Amino acid sequence: MTQLTIAAPGGTVERVRLRRTSSPVGGHAPYHPYFDYDRPMPAATSRRSERDALYERYRARIRTSPHLDRTLVSFQANRNMPGFGWLKYKEAFSAPLAADVIQRYTSPGDVVLDPFAGIGTTIFAARRLGRRSIGIELLPVGMSVMEARLSAEAVNAATFRRRIEAIAGENWQQHFDAAHELAHITITRGAFPPATERAIAGYRAYCARRVRDPHVRRLFHLAGLSILESISYTRKDGQYLRWDRRAKRPRVGSRFTKRRIEPFSEAIDRQLARIGADLGDVSGGPEPDLRCGSCLDVLPRLDEAGVDLVLTSPPYCNRYDYTRTYALELVYLGLGDGDVKRLRQTMLSCTVENAAKVQQLRRAYAAAGRDDVCARIVGVFERQRALGEVLALLRDRGRAGLLNNANVPRMVENYFFEMCFVVAELSRVLRPGGRLVMVNDNVRYAGEEVPVDLILSDFARRLGLVVERIWTLARGKGNSSQQMGAHGRRELRKCVYVWKKKN
């Protein structure tokens, strides 16, 4: 199989015209033993369409698992787990799910890859089980958490606890130094009460001057990073930060009021104590290979057939902008307005502001002499007729003024274009017989369902993978109150895909 080289994202927009072509019908995969069979999903609607036809192709492989629930496929099960719950990262799936998948599909010494590593749930679950791991993550927040987790294994737990006991109740404003104030960007300005701003600056100054051990310093900074939401006027709310009305933020007529805004000293003492209490339960394992960057850039540099299991959850096609929801954390880590905007454009296209990455991908393939490989992947994307149907319908909805943002069709198109390249790369790096397990949700815009699970699975089938199972939660994801008013309540599948590399 040919190795691919992909340049870093960014650049101009090029539209991709979808061609309607036929596709062969594949056979059924054997029953998969990981999740118990419960019942098939409901039959497709009687109205024939490209989405109906795609559903019928994979209907036999869709199963509802009684063992999957929202706790397992979200961060909720990580809240009280040592190390995994230090930062509230709602985009993560659970460590128990990761451990179960890794134990089922790999043996000690095997290589586990997560190309959207987040805060390292897959990576550290793999390490605990004696597997080698590779994590790729673009968001600096995730990389900081993973580095702090590694530092937690290098510090003496008793010494660390004595250190935090000595500073409990410290008046951090007394350590204030203007050089360590947060350099706010437009979307975070005014996020903290003035006294909290001074306390944060004092704490950061103390860490820089008085905490000499780099591993201890990383854990101190992680504690500061993890309490920002609780001490601010903001709350993470999907696509943006919701502002408390007490912030009196200009042009924000919010009626939202947080239950409580914690004082800095109280919040930092609590978080440092939690980290200290967990240190004895944070175990090591094989050193992970952590790569900072976009998986579109990093994946092509991995060896072909060098990975035994891919376990991941990519950004969903749901307009959530991590650079906004984690804006406070990015500012804490030193990113400015320009840095955040560049980061937003580098991330996988899942927001309406992302520009297409078509041109730079094609240029990168051409520069590497791999035009034929690029053409094959683009062909797989173009031949996805259900996606073509979705895009045509969304454009119609947009022209009728039924979308809350006119760029939604472009975002959906860019998302699947880029994910087609990601799936192609993951197929390349998997060894024959290896598995790719992915957690993802379907989405809906203006009443039109986007069957993400079926479209991505069809990409996988055409790119050398066998779709073994599409496991669904017994309870799906409901549509928003606005969409329920217009279209009624209809659940969307929340899924875990299991794809296998052909032998």
ZAGU-173505 format. One record per residue (C-alpha): residue number from 1; x, y negated, z negated. Coordinates in pm, 1 decimal. Example, Ala and Ser with C-alpha at 12.3 -4.5 7.8 and 13.67 -1.06 7.14 Angstrom:
2
> 1 / 1230.0 / 450.0 / -780.0
> 2 / 1367.0 / 106.0 / -714.0
// end
This chain:
503
> 1 / 0.0 / 0.0 / 0.0
> 2 / 129.9 / -346.4 / 84.7
> 3 / 239.0 / -573.7 / -197.3
> 4 / 78.3 / -916.7 / -199.7
> 5 / 222.3 / -1255.3 / -288.1
> 6 / -17.2 / -1536.2 / -380.6
> 7 / 77.2 / -1898.0 / -441.5
> 8 / -40.0 / -2101.6 / -738.3
> 9 / -395.1 / -2235.6 / -692.9
> 10 / -477.1 / -2590.9 / -581.3
> 11 / -532.7 / -2754.5 / -247.3
> 12 / -794.8 / -2842.7 / 6.6
> 13 / -1136.0 / -2692.0 / 64.5
> 14 / -1212.9 / -2458.7 / 351.0
> 15 / -1555.6 / -2312.1 / 403.6
> 16 / -1591.6 / -1939.8 / 467.6
> 17 / -1873.8 / -1842.6 / 700.9
> 18 / -2041.4 / -1515.9 / 606.9
> 19 / -2104.2 / -1269.7 / 890.7
> 20 / -2388.8 / -1020.4 / 865.1
> 21 / -2253.9 / -673.8 / 944.5
> 22 / -2355.3 / -323.0 / 851.6
> 23 / -2178.6 / -111.9 / 591.3
> 24 / -2164.2 / 265.7 / 541.5
> 25 / -2343.8 / 435.9 / 255.7
> 26 / -2117.1 / 593.8 / -4.8
> 27 / -2171.8 / 908.7 / -209.4
> 28 / -2259.6 / 932.9 / -578.3
> 29 / -1994.6 / 938.8 / -847.2
> 30 / -1997.0 / 1224.8 / -1099.8
> 31 / -2155.3 / 1172.3 / -1441.6
> 32 / -1926.7 / 970.9 / -1664.4
> 33 / -1880.0 / 1097.2 / -2022.9
> 34 / -1784.1 / 777.1 / -2204.4
> 35 / -2129.8 / 636.1 / -2271.1
> 36 / -2427.9 / 864.9 / -2322.8
> 37 / -2692.0 / 872.1 / -2055.4
> 38 / -3012.8 / 703.9 / -2170.5
> 39 / -3229.8 / 601.2 / -1877.6
> 40 / -3184.3 / 453.9 / -1530.6
> 41 / -3252.7 / 86.8 / -1468.1
> 42 / -3600.8 / -1.1 / -1337.4
> 43 / -3662.1 / 52.7 / -967.4
> 44 / -3592.9 / -229.4 / -726.3
> 45 / -3879.1 / -447.4 / -613.6
> 46 / -4083.3 / -334.1 / -317.4
> 47 / -3973.1 / -634.6 / -111.9
> 48 / -3681.8 / -515.4 / 99.7
> 49 / -3377.1 / -739.1 / 101.6
> 50 / -3000.2 / -714.8 / 112.1
> 51 / -2992.5 / -717.1 / -268.0
> 52 / -3248.5 / -438.0 / -280.4
> 53 / -3041.0 / -234.9 / -37.6
> 54 / -2726.6 / -293.1 / -245.1
> 55 / -2913.2 / -189.1 / -559.1
> 56 / -3025.9 / 132.6 / -392.3
> 57 / -2664.5 / 209.8 / -296.0
> 58 / -2552.6 / 199.7 / -660.3
> 59 / -2875.7 / 287.5 / -837.6
> 60 / -2758.4 / 637.6 / -929.1
> 61 / -2450.2 / 493.2 / -1098.3
> 62 / -2632.5 / 238.5 / -1314.6
> 63 / -2701.6 / 372.6 / -1663.0
> 64 / -2811.6 / 215.0 / -1988.0
> 65 / -2589.6 / 307.4 / -2281.1
> 66 / -2734.6 / 328.0 / -2633.9
> 67 / -2381.5 / 267.9 / -2767.5
> 68 / -2338.5 / -72.2 / -2604.2
> 69 / -2478.9 / -382.2 / -2770.4
> 70 / -2407.2 / -753.3 / -2777.6
> 71 / -2177.5 / -713.2 / -3076.4
> 72 / -1943.8 / -480.2 / -2886.6
> 73 / -1929.9 / -679.9 / -2563.8
> 74 / -1878.3 / -1014.7 / -2740.3
> 75 / -1652.4 / -1163.1 / -3006.9
> 76 / -1898.8 / -1090.3 / -3287.6
> 77 / -1744.6 / -758.6 / -3392.6
> 78 / -1403.3 / -930.3 / -3421.5
> 79 / -1508.1 / -1184.0 / -3683.8
> 80 / -1390.2 / -989.2 / -3986.8
> 81 / -1111.7 / -786.2 / -3825.9
> 82 / -756.0 / -872.4 / -3937.9
> 83 / -583.5 / -1073.9 / -3667.0
> 84 / -866.3 / -1052.8 / -3414.0
> 85 / -1093.0 / -1302.5 / -3588.9
> 86 / -846.3 / -1579.6 / -3666.1
> 87 / -978.8 / -1802.1 / -3390.0
> 88 / -1342.7 / -1803.4 / -3283.9
> 89 / -1307.1 / -1717.9 / -2916.2
> 90 / -1659.4 / -1644.4 / -2796.3
> 91 / -1540.9 / -1530.1 / -2453.1
> 92 / -1369.8 / -1220.7 / -2595.2
> 93 / -1512.7 / -870.1 / -2611.7
> 94 / -1461.8 / -666.7 / -2926.7
> 95 / -1153.9 / -480.1 / -3046.7
> 96 / -1362.6 / -164.2 / -3120.3
> 97 / -1476.8 / -154.9 / -2756.7
> 98 / -1119.1 / -205.7 / -2637.2
> 99 / -988.9 / 69.9 / -2865.5
> 100 / -1254.1 / 317.0 / -2748.1
> 101 / -1184.7 / 251.9 / -2379.4
> 102 / -806.1 / 271.0 / -2425.8
> 103 / -822.3 / 597.0 / -2620.2
> 104 / -1051.3 / 756.0 / -2364.8
> 105 / -855.4 / 668.2 / -2051.9
> 106 / -490.7 / 653.6 / -2159.0
> 107 / -223.4 / 834.3 / -2359.1
> 108 / 51.3 / 690.3 / -2581.6
> 109 / 313.7 / 521.8 / -2366.3
> 110 / 73.9 / 441.3 / -2081.0
> 111 / 46.8 / 86.0 / -1946.3
> 112 / -268.4 / -120.0 / -2009.5
> 113 / -324.9 / -445.5 / -1820.2
> 114 / -559.5 / -735.3 / -1891.7
> 115 / -538.9 / -1001.0 / -1617.0
> 116 / -772.2 / -1233.7 / -1815.1
> 117 / -616.9 / -1166.2 / -2153.6
> 118 / -784.9 / -1444.6 / -2353.4
> 119 / -666.4 / -1417.5 / -2714.4
> 120 / -529.2 / -1068.0 / -2656.9
> 121 / -804.5 / -829.5 / -2765.4
> 122 / -699.0 / -568.2 / -2510.0
> 123 / -328.1 / -629.5 / -2565.7
> 124 / -329.6 / -584.3 / -2942.6
> 125 / -573.0 / -294.1 / -2938.0
> 126 / -335.5 / -123.9 / -2694.0
> 127 / -33.3 / -193.9 / -2915.2
> 128 / -201.6 / -44.5 / -3220.4
> 129 / -258.7 / 272.4 / -3020.5
> 130 / 101.7 / 295.4 / -2899.4
> 131 / 39.0 / 182.5 / -2542.3
> 132 / 250.0 / -58.8 / -2343.9
> 133 / 59.0 / -367.4 / -2238.3
> 134 / 66.0 / -653.7 / -1990.0
> 135 / -139.7 / -965.6 / -2054.1
> 136 / -194.6 / -1249.5 / -1809.2
> 137 / -355.8 / -1567.0 / -1943.0
> 138 / -378.3 / -1918.5 / -1804.8
> 139 / -544.0 / -2105.4 / -2092.9
> 140 / -276.1 / -2226.1 / -2339.1
> 141 / -513.8 / -2159.3 / -2628.5
> 142 / -503.7 / -1786.5 / -2560.3
> 143 / -127.0 / -1777.8 / -2520.7
> 144 / -83.7 / -1963.6 / -2852.1
> 145 / -302.8 / -1712.9 / -3034.8
> 146 / -118.2 / -1413.8 / -2886.4
> 147 / 221.1 / -1562.8 / -2976.4
> 148 / 100.3 / -1628.0 / -3330.6
> 149 / -22.7 / -1268.2 / -3356.6
> 150 / 327.1 / -1150.5 / -3268.8
> 151 / 474.0 / -1389.8 / -3525.2
> 152 / 240.7 / -1242.5 / -3788.5
> 153 / 428.5 / -915.3 / -3754.1
> 154 / 763.3 / -1087.0 / -3811.8
> 155 / 690.0 / -1273.8 / -4137.3
> 156 / 706.3 / -1142.3 / -4490.9
> 157 / 347.5 / -1133.0 / -4615.7
> 158 / 433.6 / -1200.9 / -4981.2
> 159 / 656.5 / -1495.9 / -4895.1
> 160 / 390.2 / -1642.1 / -4666.5
> 161 / 123.1 / -1614.0 / -4937.2
> 162 / 344.4 / -1788.1 / -5192.7
> 163 / 402.0 / -2066.0 / -4940.2
> 164 / 32.8 / -2129.4 / -4882.9
> 165 / -43.6 / -2110.7 / -5255.7
> 166 / 212.3 / -2385.3 / -5312.8
> 167 / 41.4 / -2624.0 / -5071.4
> 168 / -321.5 / -2545.5 / -5163.5
> 169 / -512.6 / -2867.3 / -5220.7
> 170 / -240.7 / -3081.0 / -5060.6
> 171 / -341.9 / -3436.6 / -4966.8
> 172 / -238.6 / -3419.5 / -4604.4
> 173 / -306.3 / -3786.2 / -4539.2
> 174 / -2.8 / -3866.0 / -4752.6
> 175 / 214.9 / -3696.4 / -4489.7
> 176 / 67.8 / -3910.5 / -4210.7
> 177 / 301.8 / -3996.3 / -3926.6
> 178 / 169.4 / -4175.1 / -3617.5
> 179 / 410.8 / -3974.9 / -3402.0
> 180 / 206.1 / -3662.6 / -3479.1
> 181 / -139.7 / -3804.7 / -3413.0
> 182 / -352.0 / -3627.4 / -3156.4
> 183 / -321.9 / -3791.5 / -2814.7
> 184 / -690.4 / -3771.0 / -2729.2
> 185 / -826.2 / -3735.3 / -2378.1
> 186 / -1149.3 / -3889.6 / -2256.6
> 187 / -1374.1 / -3600.4 / -2355.4
> 188 / -1235.1 / -3566.1 / -2711.4
> 189 / -1199.0 / -3926.7 / -2823.3
> 190 / -1383.1 / -3984.9 / -3152.3
> 191 / -1421.3 / -3614.0 / -3227.9
> 192 / -1305.6 / -3642.6 / -3592.2
> 193 / -1379.9 / -3873.8 / -3884.1
> 194 / -1091.4 / -4121.4 / -3937.4
> 195 / -976.3 / -3951.3 / -4258.9
> 196 / -964.6 / -3616.2 / -4078.2
> 197 / -758.6 / -3767.1 / -3794.4
> 198 / -499.6 / -3885.7 / -4048.3
> 199 / -499.7 / -3548.9 / -4226.3
> 200 / -441.4 / -3364.3 / -3897.3
> 201 / -148.5 / -3591.6 / -3815.3
> 202 / -6.7 / -3538.9 / -4164.7
> 203 / -39.3 / -3162.2 / -4138.7
> 204 / 128.5 / -3157.0 / -3797.9
> 205 / 410.2 / -3375.6 / -3932.6
> 206 / 454.3 / -3142.6 / -4230.3
> 207 / 473.4 / -2838.0 / -4002.8
> 208 / 733.4 / -3005.4 / -3781.0
> 209 / 955.5 / -3125.3 / -4067.8
> 210 / 909.5 / -2884.3 / -4354.3
> 211 / 825.8 / -2545.2 / -4201.2
> 212 / 1157.1 / -2421.3 / -4066.8
> 213 / 1074.3 / -2057.5 / -3993.7
> 214 / 935.5 / -2058.0 / -3635.2
> 215 / 709.0 / -1759.5 / -3706.9
> 216 / 556.5 / -1926.0 / -4012.4
> 217 / 521.4 / -2250.1 / -3815.9
> 218 / 328.6 / -2067.4 / -3541.7
> 219 / 87.7 / -1927.6 / -3799.7
> 220 / 43.3 / -2270.9 / -3957.6
> 221 / -33.3 / -2420.1 / -3617.5
> 222 / -276.5 / -2136.9 / -3542.5
> 223 / -458.3 / -2220.3 / -3865.9
> 224 / -483.1 / -2583.6 / -3757.2
> 225 / -598.4 / -2483.5 / -3409.6
> 226 / -869.3 / -2252.1 / -3540.3
> 227 / -1048.3 / -2504.5 / -3765.3
> 228 / -1087.8 / -2792.1 / -3517.2
> 229 / -1451.9 / -2724.5 / -3439.9
> 230 / -1551.5 / -2694.1 / -3806.2
> 231 / -1391.1 / -3027.9 / -3901.1
> 232 / -1514.4 / -3220.6 / -3595.9
> 233 / -1833.9 / -3386.4 / -3479.5
> 234 / -1856.5 / -3127.0 / -3202.5
> 235 / -1983.4 / -2775.7 / -3144.6
> 236 / -1899.7 / -2549.9 / -2850.7
> 237 / -2210.0 / -2511.3 / -2639.2
> 238 / -2144.0 / -2314.2 / -2321.5
> 239 / -2064.9 / -2563.1 / -2048.7
> 240 / -1959.5 / -2851.0 / -2273.1
> 241 / -1908.5 / -2984.6 / -2625.7
> 242 / -2227.1 / -3080.9 / -2808.1
> 243 / -2177.5 / -3397.4 / -3012.7
> 244 / -2317.4 / -3468.3 / -3356.6
> 245 / -2512.3 / -3792.8 / -3357.6
> 246 / -2297.2 / -3923.4 / -3644.5
> 247 / -2006.3 / -3952.6 / -3403.0
> 248 / -2182.8 / -4249.5 / -3240.5
> 249 / -2012.9 / -4153.5 / -2916.2
> 250 / -2084.0 / -4407.4 / -2638.0
> 251 / -2340.7 / -4297.3 / -2378.2
> 252 / -2424.4 / -3980.8 / -2576.8
> 253 / -2779.8 / -4000.6 / -2707.7
> 254 / -2753.6 / -3682.0 / -2913.6
> 255 / -3006.8 / -3578.5 / -3176.5
> 256 / -2791.7 / -3283.3 / -3283.6
> 257 / -2666.8 / -3274.9 / -3643.2
> 258 / -2421.3 / -3013.2 / -3765.0
> 259 / -2499.2 / -2845.7 / -4092.4
> 260 / -2167.6 / -2948.1 / -4240.1
> 261 / -1843.6 / -3107.2 / -4126.5
> 262 / -1570.0 / -2956.9 / -4343.5
> 263 / -1295.9 / -3174.5 / -4496.0
> 264 / -957.8 / -3091.1 / -4345.6
> 265 / -791.5 / -2977.7 / -4670.4
> 266 / -1074.9 / -2739.2 / -4751.6
> 267 / -1080.4 / -2589.5 / -4403.7
> 268 / -703.4 / -2547.1 / -4369.3
> 269 / -668.7 / -2389.6 / -4714.3
> 270 / -941.1 / -2139.3 / -4628.9
> 271 / -789.3 / -2047.7 / -4294.8
> 272 / -432.7 / -2014.6 / -4420.5
> 273 / -557.8 / -1794.5 / -4706.0
> 274 / -740.2 / -1572.0 / -4458.7
> 275 / -432.0 / -1531.8 / -4241.4
> 276 / -221.9 / -1456.5 / -4547.7
> 277 / -468.8 / -1194.0 / -4668.0
> 278 / -469.8 / -1024.5 / -4327.1
> 279 / -93.1 / -1004.6 / -4276.4
> 280 / -53.5 / -662.5 / -4432.8
> 281 / -313.3 / -518.0 / -4194.2
> 282 / -162.3 / -659.2 / -3873.6
> 283 / 31.8 / -370.1 / -3726.5
> 284 / 286.9 / -371.2 / -3447.8
> 285 / 355.7 / -147.8 / -3152.9
> 286 / 531.6 / -168.4 / -2816.4
> 287 / 628.9 / -525.8 / -2729.3
> 288 / 371.0 / -670.9 / -2487.6
> 289 / 460.3 / -831.6 / -2156.4
> 290 / 281.0 / -1166.7 / -2172.4
> 291 / 259.2 / -1373.8 / -1853.7
> 292 / 133.6 / -1732.9 / -1864.5
> 293 / -42.2 / -1834.9 / -1544.0
> 294 / -322.2 / -1756.6 / -1303.5
> 295 / -368.3 / -1389.2 / -1226.6
> 296 / -399.1 / -1489.9 / -859.3
> 297 / -33.2 / -1587.0 / -884.5
> 298 / 96.0 / -1328.7 / -1135.0
> 299 / -76.0 / -1007.3 / -1023.0
> 300 / 109.3 / -987.6 / -688.0
> 301 / 440.0 / -978.3 / -875.6
> 302 / 346.4 / -662.5 / -1065.3
> 303 / 468.6 / -326.9 / -937.3
> 304 / 239.1 / -122.3 / -720.2
> 305 / 73.0 / 173.3 / -898.7
> 306 / 242.4 / 77.3 / -1227.3
> 307 / -68.6 / 43.0 / -1446.7
> 308 / -272.5 / 326.0 / -1601.2
> 309 / -572.3 / 121.5 / -1716.6
> 310 / -707.7 / -225.5 / -1648.6
> 311 / -942.6 / -348.7 / -1921.7
> 312 / -1065.7 / -702.8 / -1881.2
> 313 / -1347.2 / -954.5 / -1877.1
> 314 / -1309.1 / -1228.1 / -1615.8
> 315 / -1476.8 / -1566.5 / -1647.7
> 316 / -1844.4 / -1527.7 / -1566.6
> 317 / -2006.2 / -1700.5 / -1269.3
> 318 / -2202.8 / -1918.4 / -1511.6
> 319 / -2062.3 / -2272.3 / -1485.5
> 320 / -1887.2 / -2250.3 / -1822.5
> 321 / -1584.6 / -2478.7 / -1825.2
> 322 / -1327.3 / -2357.4 / -2075.3
> 323 / -1124.8 / -2677.0 / -2037.7
> 324 / -1421.7 / -2865.4 / -2184.5
> 325 / -1534.7 / -2618.7 / -2449.8
> 326 / -1173.6 / -2581.4 / -2569.8
> 327 / -1081.1 / -2946.1 / -2512.9
> 328 / -1000.3 / -3010.4 / -2881.4
> 329 / -766.1 / -2712.4 / -2889.9
> 330 / -595.2 / -2819.6 / -2566.8
> 331 / -535.7 / -3168.2 / -2708.0
> 332 / -398.3 / -3014.1 / -3028.7
> 333 / -152.3 / -2820.3 / -2809.7
> 334 / -40.4 / -3142.3 / -2640.0
> 335 / -223.1 / -3142.6 / -2306.7
> 336 / -323.8 / -3477.9 / -2158.6
> 337 / -601.8 / -3576.6 / -1919.6
> 338 / -397.9 / -3488.1 / -1610.9
> 339 / -291.9 / -3154.2 / -1757.6
> 340 / -651.2 / -3058.0 / -1834.5
> 341 / -772.6 / -3155.5 / -1487.2
> 342 / -496.1 / -2952.3 / -1321.9
> 343 / -573.1 / -2658.1 / -1549.6
> 344 / -940.8 / -2677.1 / -1454.5
> 345 / -853.5 / -2652.2 / -1084.9
> 346 / -610.7 / -2365.2 / -1142.0
> 347 / -862.7 / -2148.5 / -1324.2
> 348 / -1084.8 / -1901.3 / -1145.4
> 349 / -1370.7 / -2089.8 / -978.7
> 350 / -1653.2 / -2070.9 / -1229.6
> 351 / -1744.1 / -2438.8 / -1258.3
> 352 / -1900.9 / -2675.4 / -1007.3
> 353 / -1586.0 / -2890.7 / -1011.5
> 354 / -1350.3 / -2621.8 / -881.6
> 355 / -1214.4 / -2672.9 / -531.2
> 356 / -1182.7 / -2368.7 / -306.9
> 357 / -851.3 / -2182.2 / -303.1
> 358 / -896.2 / -2045.5 / 49.3
> 359 / -623.1 / -2242.8 / 221.8
> 360 / -348.3 / -2179.8 / -33.3
> 361 / -423.5 / -1808.2 / -46.3
> 362 / -403.8 / -1781.0 / 330.3
> 363 / -83.3 / -1986.7 / 342.9
> 364 / 75.7 / -1768.0 / 75.8
> 365 / -6.2 / -1448.7 / 262.4
> 366 / 120.2 / -1596.1 / 586.5
> 367 / 446.5 / -1705.4 / 422.0
> 368 / 493.9 / -1350.2 / 290.7
> 369 / 420.2 / -1198.4 / 631.0
> 370 / 100.4 / -1040.7 / 503.6
> 371 / -161.9 / -1196.9 / 726.6
> 372 / -310.5 / -854.1 / 795.4
> 373 / -362.9 / -790.0 / 423.6
> 374 / -526.2 / -1129.4 / 378.5
> 375 / -749.9 / -1063.6 / 677.4
> 376 / -857.3 / -731.3 / 528.4
> 377 / -955.8 / -887.8 / 194.6
> 378 / -1135.7 / -1176.6 / 363.5
> 379 / -1316.3 / -920.7 / 579.8
> 380 / -1436.4 / -734.5 / 270.1
> 381 / -1569.8 / -1061.8 / 132.9
> 382 / -1740.8 / -1160.8 / 456.6
> 383 / -1910.7 / -824.2 / 501.8
> 384 / -2089.1 / -844.7 / 167.6
> 385 / -2441.3 / -899.6 / 298.6
> 386 / -2613.2 / -930.0 / -41.1
> 387 / -2376.0 / -1214.4 / -126.5
> 388 / -2457.6 / -1377.2 / 206.9
> 389 / -2827.2 / -1353.9 / 120.2
> 390 / -2768.9 / -1510.2 / -222.6
> 391 / -2568.6 / -1797.6 / -79.4
> 392 / -2826.7 / -1869.9 / 190.2
> 393 / -3106.3 / -1876.1 / -69.3
> 394 / -2906.3 / -2098.4 / -306.2
> 395 / -2834.6 / -2343.4 / -25.9
> 396 / -3205.6 / -2352.8 / 51.3
> 397 / -3279.4 / -2419.3 / -316.6
> 398 / -3019.0 / -2694.2 / -315.5
> 399 / -3168.5 / -2866.0 / -11.2
> 400 / -3509.1 / -2848.6 / -180.6
> 401 / -3367.4 / -3017.1 / -492.0
> 402 / -3428.0 / -2711.2 / -710.8
> 403 / -3069.4 / -2671.4 / -836.7
> 404 / -2946.8 / -2876.2 / -1130.7
> 405 / -2621.2 / -2926.4 / -943.8
> 406 / -2582.1 / -2925.5 / -566.4
> 407 / -2237.7 / -2762.4 / -592.3
> 408 / -2367.8 / -2435.7 / -740.3
> 409 / -2368.8 / -2252.2 / -399.8
> 410 / -2009.3 / -2356.7 / -336.2
> 411 / -1906.5 / -2242.5 / -685.2
> 412 / -2071.4 / -1900.6 / -639.0
> 413 / -1902.1 / -1858.8 / -300.4
> 414 / -1559.3 / -1956.6 / -435.7
> 415 / -1600.6 / -1729.8 / -739.1
> 416 / -1658.9 / -1419.7 / -529.4
> 417 / -1392.8 / -1511.5 / -274.8
> 418 / -1130.0 / -1531.1 / -549.4
> 419 / -1260.3 / -1225.5 / -732.8
> 420 / -1229.2 / -1026.4 / -409.9
> 421 / -856.1 / -1102.1 / -413.0
> 422 / -834.8 / -1015.5 / -783.4
> 423 / -1005.1 / -679.4 / -727.8
> 424 / -771.9 / -606.9 / -433.0
> 425 / -466.8 / -676.9 / -650.8
> 426 / -597.0 / -467.3 / -938.4
> 427 / -657.7 / -179.7 / -699.6
> 428 / -298.4 / -213.4 / -579.4
> 429 / -139.1 / -208.8 / -926.4
> 430 / -347.1 / 84.5 / -1056.7
> 431 / -192.8 / 427.5 / -1032.3
> 432 / -395.6 / 694.5 / -849.2
> 433 / -653.5 / 825.6 / -1093.7
> 434 / -627.6 / 513.1 / -1311.7
> 435 / -937.1 / 325.4 / -1424.0
> 436 / -1050.5 / -34.1 / -1415.2
> 437 / -1304.8 / -124.7 / -1684.4
> 438 / -1460.5 / -470.8 / -1661.7
> 439 / -1710.1 / -653.9 / -1882.6
> 440 / -1924.9 / -905.2 / -1695.6
> 441 / -2277.0 / -1049.5 / -1678.3
> 442 / -2514.1 / -1115.1 / -1393.1
> 443 / -2639.4 / -1472.5 / -1350.3
> 444 / -2941.1 / -1654.2 / -1211.2
> 445 / -2981.0 / -1995.6 / -1049.2
> 446 / -3317.7 / -2153.2 / -962.4
> 447 / -3481.9 / -1816.8 / -1015.9
> 448 / -3246.5 / -1631.8 / -779.8
> 449 / -3052.3 / -1346.0 / -937.8
> 450 / -2688.6 / -1307.6 / -843.3
> 451 / -2610.0 / -933.3 / -890.0
> 452 / -2246.9 / -982.7 / -990.3
> 453 / -2211.7 / -619.2 / -1095.4
> 454 / -2320.9 / -481.2 / -758.7
> 455 / -2128.7 / -730.6 / -545.6
> 456 / -1802.0 / -677.9 / -732.4
> 457 / -1853.0 / -301.2 / -733.6
> 458 / -1902.5 / -308.4 / -358.3
> 459 / -1578.8 / -506.3 / -323.1
> 460 / -1409.1 / -239.8 / -535.7
> 461 / -1544.3 / 44.8 / -321.6
> 462 / -1413.7 / -116.4 / -2.9
> 463 / -1075.4 / -185.1 / -163.2
> 464 / -988.5 / 170.0 / -265.8
> 465 / -1178.5 / 224.1 / -590.0
> 466 / -1459.5 / 465.5 / -674.2
> 467 / -1755.7 / 318.8 / -865.6
> 468 / -1804.7 / 577.0 / -1140.9
> 469 / -2052.5 / 393.3 / -1358.2
> 470 / -2211.4 / 55.0 / -1416.9
> 471 / -2305.1 / 76.2 / -1784.5
> 472 / -2570.9 / -169.6 / -1900.1
> 473 / -2689.8 / -288.5 / -2237.9
> 474 / -3033.5 / -169.2 / -2344.7
> 475 / -3125.7 / -533.5 / -2389.6
> 476 / -3022.1 / -765.0 / -2109.4
> 477 / -2967.2 / -1137.5 / -2104.3
> 478 / -3279.1 / -1356.5 / -2083.0
> 479 / -3298.9 / -1664.1 / -1865.9
> 480 / -3296.0 / -2014.2 / -2010.4
> 481 / -3605.7 / -2185.5 / -2148.6
> 482 / -3610.1 / -2410.9 / -1841.4
> 483 / -3599.6 / -2113.7 / -1603.4
> 484 / -3859.2 / -1923.8 / -1808.6
> 485 / -4097.2 / -2215.5 / -1765.0
> 486 / -4058.0 / -2205.4 / -1388.1
> 487 / -3999.3 / -1835.6 / -1320.8
> 488 / -4113.4 / -1641.6 / -1628.4
> 489 / -3894.6 / -1426.8 / -1854.6
> 490 / -3675.9 / -1182.0 / -1663.2
> 491 / -3374.5 / -1008.6 / -1808.5
> 492 / -3039.6 / -991.2 / -1634.7
> 493 / -2806.8 / -693.5 / -1663.3
> 494 / -2515.6 / -725.3 / -1903.1
> 495 / -2265.8 / -470.0 / -1779.7
> 496 / -1946.6 / -273.8 / -1828.9
> 497 / -1816.0 / -145.2 / -1494.5
> 498 / -1599.0 / 166.9 / -1467.8
> 499 / -1406.5 / 199.5 / -1140.3
> 500 / -1146.2 / 467.7 / -1063.3
> 501 / -849.8 / 451.3 / -825.7
> 502 / -867.6 / 721.0 / -560.2
> 503 / -610.6 / 997.8 / -591.2
// end
